[in-house]
């Protein structure tokens, strides 16, 4: 499955390079919904909530009420997860708070599962320089995604795995990393980070991995109508 991405910052749809530098702004939320109407699911990340400087709740609610959206950004409490669910999120993405410095945060993940249901949860496993990164990809932990992915299986219905080294750079992704992740878990995997070509998508599809696309579609590098046909 191909999943287009809507990232929100300062009330606008944006695309960042490596989670830091704003590269471009997209259209209005209404325009993006129209553009992505042919896709069964959209990924929405509230970047302001993720870095702890406010939230774009009204836009999230608008999007989630009109399309099937998996939503993440700032899920550090059970209350935040429940709020996203109330706003209409079909699935909830949790990143930083899924981890402790030396491993997984099992206590918090259990609480989330009890509150919103395991199958609704998607755990973000983001990798930079070979290590899991958190806090807006600004802090590295002392383990790899491959080392913890199986431990996380009881607490989610799937994983969002971003290869941060290539995210937003339009240089292709690391398919070997995704192959290793696929071997490590039978859970749903959604790949992100540098996916630029139809060949990337074809290989991910062969592996049974979803592709979350941002920069490649916002810049027109990949054609939305062609992608929609692949999804069909």
N, C-alpha and C positions, 0 to 999 in steps of 0.2 A: 504493500500500500504506500502511496505517495501522500505525504501530509504537508501542506503548505503552512508556513509559520507567520504569525503576527507577533512582533515584539513591540511592547509599549513603553514609551518614556516621555515624560512631560506632556502627557495627553496626546501624543502623536505616535503613529506607526513608524518604526525606525529599523534600520539594520546597522549593526555594529561590527567592527573588525576585532576579533579576539575578545569580545565582551567589553571593550574600552572605547575605541574611537568610533564616533558616529560616521558612517560612510554615506548614508542617504536616508531620506524620509520617503515613506510610501504614501499612498492616497489616504483618504479618510477611512474610518472603520467601515462605513457603508460601501465605499468603493472597493475595499479589499474583500468584503463579503461577496459582492457581486463578481469580482474576479475569480474567487475561489469556490463559486457555487457548485461547480461540477465535481468537487472533491468531497468524499464522505465525512471527512474529519479535518479539523484545523487545530494547530497547536498555538496556544496563546501564552506568552510569557510577559508578566508584568515586571519589567526591569527595575522600576522604581521601588517596588515592594521587595525585590530580590536584594537590592543594595541598602534597603532600610531608609529610604528617603521619600516616604509617602506611598501612595498606591493609585491605580487607575481603575477604581472599582466600578464606576459608572460605565466605562467602556467595556470592561470585562463582562459586566452583566448584559450590556447591549449585544455583544458578540455571542455570548453563551445562550442567550434567549432566541437567537436566530439561526444558529448552526451548532452542530455537534462539536464541542470544543474540549480538548484536554488543556488544562490551565495550570500554570505554575508561577512561582515568584513569591518568595517570602513566606513559605509554609514552615514556620518555626514553632507553631503552636497547633494544638488540636482545633482551637477556635478558628484559626485562619483557614484550615482545611474545611471545616464545616461551613464557613462563610462562602468559600468558593463553590461548595456543593449547593448551597442555597441560591447562589447567583446563577446556577445552571450548568456548572462544569460537569461534563460526563465522566471525566477522569481528572485526578489531581496529581500534579508532579511535585515531588519533594526531593530536595537536593541536599544542601548543607546540613540540615538537621538530622538527616539519616545517618550521619557519621559522628563518631568521636575521634579524638586525635589518633588513637591506636586501633581503631576498628569501627564496627557499626554501632549505632545507637539503638540497641534492641528495645529498650524500655519505651522510648518515644515512638518507635515504629509499631510496637504492640498497641499502644494507646491510639495511634492513628487508625490501625486496622479495626479496632473495636468501634471507633467513632464513625468511620465512613465506609468500611468494608475493604477487605484486602484487594479484591479485583478492581476497585476504583483507583488504587494507588499505582503510580508509575514512579520508580526511583531513578533519579538522574545520576548517572555514573559518568562523570566528565574526567577526561584524562589530558594532562599536559606534561610533556617531558617524561612520560611513562608512569606518572603518579596520579592518583585521584586528586582533583582540585575542588575547592569549595570557596564560599564567600565571594561569589562573582568571579570565580577562577583566579582569585588573588592569593590563595593559600594552598600549599601542597600538603598532602598527608603522606604518611610513611608506608603506603601500600599501593598496589596496582588494582585496577578494576578486575582483572582476572582472579586476583587473590580473594576478593570479597563477594563476587557476584553470586556465588552459590549460597553463601550465608544469608544473603538478602532475599532469596526466593520466598521464604515463608511470609514475607511482609508486603508483597506486592503482586500485581498481575502482569507487570512488565517493566522494562528498563528503557530509559532514554539515554543513549550513550553518545556523548559528543567528543569528537577528536579535536580538542581545542587548538592544538598546534596549527591546524589548517583552517580553523573556523573563520568564515568570512573572507578568505584570501583567494578564492577562486582558483586553487591550485590542485584540486583533486583531494581525495581523502586517503586514509591508510586502510586499505581493504584487508591487509593481513591482520590488523588489530581486530577488525570486526569478525574475521574468520575465527580468531582465537576466542572471542566472546561467544560466538555461536556454538563452539565446541564445549564451552564451559556451562551453558545453561540451555534448558528447553523452553524457558519463558520467552514471551514476546520481546523482541528487541527493536527499537527504533533508532536508526543511525542518524547522526547529524555531524556537521563540521567538515566543510570543504567539498561536499558532494556537488560536482560541477558538470558532469557529462552523463549522457544516456548510458554509456558503458558502466560508469559507477553504479547507476541505478539497476542496470541489468544484473550485475554481479551480486548486489545486495538482495535483489529479488530472488536470485538463484539460491542464495543462502537462507531465504525465508526471513529477511530483515526488512522492516519498513524504512522508508527514506523521508526524513524531515528536511524540507528545502526552504532556504531563505534567500541568500544573496543571489544564487543562480537564477531564481525566478524574478526577483526585483530588478535585476539588471537586464533581463531579457535573454540571458545566456541560454536558458532552457525555455521552451515554448509551452505555455500553459495548456493550450489545446492538445498538443502532442502528449503532454504528461497525463492529461485527463483520459486520453485514449488508452495509455498504458495501464492506468488504474482500472479501467473497465475490463 
